[in-house]
């Protein structure tokens, strides 16, 4: 096992970003690709290391980010792959070339202004000129970024960043125009989650998707929408190779009156991660068909937005920044952990903050996966009712709900029966929710599809 680093430069978060890639050699010294198997830990000093999906860079990798200038070091530890020695690499951001900051537009309503390294003692002054007006703001330390939500769509601005002890840095940025908004829809009625892999080597590769068959199945089942994953963290999954297949699915679904909602899985409240959610909301197929809305999978944990105080803050911050960037016209579905099944409150997950930025809340009510003991139709009914009642209290505002239902077998538990699926749809509708979206397509068996088709909604 070997590891090498590559500077990615300075971003609008005010961070220095460093790509660390792991390579494996055979016993004969030949390079080999490892897409699965083994657990790699990236240990960084005085920085944040976030592992990346292996398909993104063709190998195991992590992105290390820091707001402080100086040495960076990473140690990679492998388990489950035999007795491999730890691999190490290091760099020093003081030796990096390039402009130490960036200004970038995040959608038509928000601009990020970043500078590196973080200022800790004196304020930073930002001067914005454009549209015949001049604006000056002072940012108190410690700070490395500023979000300007007072920009106008389609305008061009010049930003001057004045830092203590450093020369003035100037940036020109063009804010994208407000796109023409079609009749976007909320996820009402019956829906289904669908994901794919952009890697041809993966069993779930886009190459195995059959858009005609998917749309035909959706029509037979009476689905009104499909929730389609488009990005995992910073990784945009509609790659050039996958785009023709995904576009055909979106176009064909639209012809049959089935909306496709683009869903992302955020991992950091960083500019690059946020940009993929904004890109999803603004996505158009090659023929111009838009996605019908944006779903944000807002969860805790290392695969999602993190743990502890920083993870909690990111859960509240991410949907707020997406809403600022896109404006009020885009339907945003806040997909959240089920507060009843997981015994969570606003101290654990900022449900009320997520609700404030969302158009619809969708609890992941995976009753078979998270319930203790055997399930029944009656218990399924009680679970869905209790989940919605608890989330209504935690949301702290009147907001539509769409239940994230379960069809797949998850966490070693059995899949719900067709009777449970029918019950979940009926109780969801009777409880006042606007719809139900089942997780997930490839885990849904013929009996469950029949149950979904048999319930009119």
N, C-alpha and C positions, 0 to 999 in steps of 0.2 A: 504494500500500500504506500502510495506517495501522495503528496498534497502540494499544490501550487496556488499562489495568489495572483490576482489581477485587479488593479485599481479600476473602479467604475466611475470615479470622479465625484463631484460635489453636486448635491441635489437641492431642490427647492425646499426641502425640509431643513436645510442647514446642516446636513450630515455628509460625512465622507463615507463612501460605499466601496467595499472591497469584496470581490468574488473569490471564494476559496473552492477549488475543485479537487476531488479525490480521484485518483486513478489506481487501478489494480493491474498487476502483472501476473501472468501464469508462471509456473515453476520454470518454464523455459525462457522467461524474459519477454514474452510477447504481451502486447496490450490486450485487455479484455474488457468488455462492457458488462457492468453489473447493474441491472435495473431493479432486481429484487434480491432479498436475502440479506441478513445482517442488519445490525442496529448501529448506526454511527452517531456519536456524540461530538458536537463541536463546542469546545471550551475556549472562550475568548476572554481576554483580560481587558478590563476597562472599556468594553464595547458590547454590543448586542449581536449575537450570531443566530440567524434564522435559517434552518435547513430548507432546501428547495426540493420540489418534486424532481425525481431523477430524469424524467423525460425532458425537463426544461433545458438542461445543458448537456444532455447526453451522458451524464455521469452523476454520481452523488455530489452535491454542492451545497454551499451555504453562502448567504450574503451577510457580511459583517458591517455594521454601521456604527458610527460614533460622531459625537458633536465636539470632541476634544482633539486638539492637535498633538501629535506625538506618535510613539511606538504603538503598533498593533501586533499581537501575537495570537495564534490559534493552534490548539492541539486537537487532533482528531483521534478518537478512540473507537475501535471496532469491536463489537461482540457478536457472537454467533457465526463468525467466519474463521474459526481456528485461532491459533496463537499469533496474531499479527501485532507487530510493534506499533506503538502510537506514532503518528506522523505529525510533524510540526512545520509551520511556516510563519514568517513575520515580515512586517513592512514598517515604514514610518511616514505618516501623512505629510510631514514637513518636507519630504523629498518629492512629493507629487507635483506635477505640473498642471496647468489649467486654471481657469477662473475659479476662485474659491467662493462660489456662490452661484445661484441661479434664480431666475424669475420665470414662472411657467403658469399658464392659464389652466385651471381645472374646470372645464366646462364654461358656459357663457356667463356665469355669475360670480366666479371666485378666482382670484389670482394668488398664488403662493410666492412669497419673497423669502429667499433663504440666504444665509451667509455663514461662512465657516472660518474659524471655529466659533463656538458659543461665546457670547460676551457675558462676563460675570460681574463686572464692576460698574461700568457707566452705561447710560442709555444709548441705543442706536437710533439715529434719525433717518427716516425714509421720506424722500421727496418724490411725489408722483406728478407728472405733467402730462397733459393730453386733454382733448376736447376744449381747449381754450381755458382750462382751469389748472390750478396748482394746489396740491394737498400735501401737508407735512404732518407726519405722525412721529411720536417718540415712543420707543419700545423699551420698557424697563428690563434690566437684567434680572436673572439669567435668561437669555433668549437666543435663538438661532433662526427663527422663522416668524413670518407675519402673514396672516391671511387677509387679503383685501376683498371684502364682499360688497364694496361700493362701486365696482366697475360696471360699465355698460356693455351689453353684448355687441360685438362687432367693432368695438373701439380699439384704438392703438394707444399705448401708454409708454412713457419712459420713466423708469424708476432709478433713482439715485440712492444708494445705500451708503450712509456716512457712519463709519465705526470709529470709536476712539483708538488712536494709534495706528490707523490704517488709512490708506488713500480712499477717495471716493470711487465706488464701483457703479457703473451705469449699465442698465439692461433695457432693451426694447422688447415689448411683448404685445402680441395681437390677441385680443379676446375673441373667441369664435362667436359667430352670429347665433342668435336664437334659432334653432332649427324649426322648420314647419312642423307643427304638432298634429298628427293624425288623431283620430278618435281613440285615445288610449283607454284601456278597460281595466277594471279591478278583477281579481280572480274570483269570479262568482260561479257557482255551480260545481261540477265535478272536474277535477284535473288530476294530472299525474306528473311526478318528477322524472326527468330523464337526464342522464349524464353520459359522457363518452370520453374516451382518451384520445389525445392528439397523436399518440405514439402508435406507429404501425405494428410494433412488437407486442402491444398490450392486447389481451383478449377482449377488452372493451373498446378497441380502436374504432374510430369513426368509419374505417373501411368496412366494418361489419354492420353499420347502420343501414337500414333499408327505408328511406323516407316514404316510399309508396306504402309499404306494409305498416309503418308506424301510423301514418295518417288514416289508413283504412281501419286499423284497430281502434284508433281514437274515435272515428265516426261511429263504428259499431257500438262502442261503449257509451256514446253520448257525451264525450268529454268536450268541455267548452274552452279548455286551455291546457297547455303543456308548460311545465316549469323546466327550462333547459339551462344546465350549467354552462357558463361561458368562460369563467376565469376562476383560478385557484390562487389566491393571493395576488402576486404580481404577474403570475403566469397566464397569459392570454391563450385560451385553448382552441379558439377558432383560427388555427394556423392556416397559411396559404394552401397547404395540401388538403386540410379538412374543410375549408370554406365552401367549395362547390356542393359538398354533401349537406352541410348544415344549412346553407342558403336554400337548397331545394326543399329541405324539410320545412323551413319557415314559410317559403312561398306556397308550397302545397297545402300546408295547414291553413293558411290565410284564405285560399280559394274555397276551402270547405267551412269557413267561418270559425276556425279554431285559432285562438290567440296563442302566441308563444311568448312567455315571460322569461327574459334573460335573468339567470341567477348567478351570483358570485359568492365565493367563500372568502371573506376578508381575513387577513392574518396580521396586519398592522395598520395603524392609522397614518401611514406614510403616503407621500404624494404618489409614488409609483403604484402602490396598492389601490389607493382611491381612484386613480386614473382608469383602472380596468373596470371598476363599477360604473364610472361616468361613461366610458366607451361603450359599455353594454347598453346603457339607457339610450345612447345616441346611435346605436348600431342600425345599419340598413343592409339588406342583401344587395347583391349585384343588380337586381331588378328594382331596388328601391323599397322593398317591403320592410317596415320597421318592426322592432320588437314591441310588444304591447305594454311593457312595464319592466320594472327592475325588482328582483328579489335579493335581499341581503341576508345571508346565512350567518347570523350573529351568535357565535358560541364561544364558550371559554375553552382554554386548553392550548397546548403547544401547537396543535394542528390548526388552531383558529386564532382568536385575538389575544390569547395569553391568559395568564393567571395572576392572582393577587391584585394589588392596587392598580398596577399598570394595565392589566387586562380589563379590569372594571372600567377604568377611564377610557380605554380604547373602545369598549362596547358602546359607550355613550357618545364618544366623539365621532366615530366613523359615520353613522347615519346622519348626524348633524352636518358634517362637512359635505357629504354627498347631496343632502337637501339644499344646502347653500349653493353648491356648484350648479345644480340643475334647475333650481327655482321650484315653484309650487306646482307646476303642471304635470310632472311625471309621477305616475303611481309607483310608490315604493312599498314593497311588502317586507316588513320586518319579521324574519323567520327566527324564532327564539326557542330556547329550551323550555320544556313544559314545566311550569312552576308547581303544579300539583304533583305530578309523578316524581319530580326530583326534589320536592319540598324546598323550593326556593322562594325568596322574597326580594324586595328592592335592595336589600343589603348585599345580596349575592349577585344579582343581575340588575342593571338599571332599566327595568321594564318601563317605568314612566318616562325616562329620557328617550328611550328607543321609540316609544309610542308618539312622543312629541314630534319626531321627524318622519314618521311613517304614515302611509295612507291606510294600511291594513296590517294587523298583527296576525302571525301564523305560528301558533305553538306546535312544537313537534310532539304530538300526542301519540307516541308509539307504545300503545298500551301493553302489547305482549312483551316488548323488549324491557320495559322498566317496571312493570308490575311484579310484585312478589306473589308467588303462588299461582295456582291454575286460574285461567281466565274463563269467563262465561259470557253469554250474550248480555245478561243482566249487569254483570260487572263492567263490561265494555260501555254500556249505557251510563252507568254511574261515573266512570272515569272521565268520559268526554264532558259530561255536565259539570263535574267538579273542576276540571281543567279550565273550562271557559269561565266559570264563576270566579275562580281565583285570579285569572288573568285580567278580568274586567276590573277587579278591585285594584290590582297592581298598576294597571295602565294609567289610572288617574285622569282619564279623559274619555269621552265618548268616541270610540273608534271601531270600524268594522273588524270582524274576526273571520279568519279562514282557518279551519283546522288542518294541521298536517297529519293526515292519517297514515296507517301502516298496512301494507300488504306483504312486504318482504319479511323473511325470517332474519332476525337481527340478534347479535350477541349470543348466539347459541340457543336462543329460545325459538319455539315453533312459530310458524307464520300464522296470522289470524285466519280463522275459518271464513268461508263465504258468508255465513250468518253474522259473524262479528262485523264484517265489512258492511253488510246491509244495515246493521244496527247503527254503526258509526255514522253512516250517511244520514239516516233518519233522525237520529238524536241531534246531530250537528245542525240540520235544517230547522228542527223544531226549537232549538235553543237560540235561534236568531242569528247564527253565523251566516255569512254570505256564500260560503262554499267549503269544499274539502279537497285537498290535494294529497294523493297517496304517494308514499315512498315505498318502492320505486318501480320503474317500468320493467326492468329485466327480472325482478323478483316476484312479479305478479303472475299467478298461475291461472289456467283456464277457468277454474271454478270462481275465483275472485273476479276475473274479467266479466263473467256472466252475472255475478251479483251487482257489479257496477253498472252494467248495461241494463239490468232489470229495474234499477231505481231511477225514476224520472226526476231530473232536477235541471 
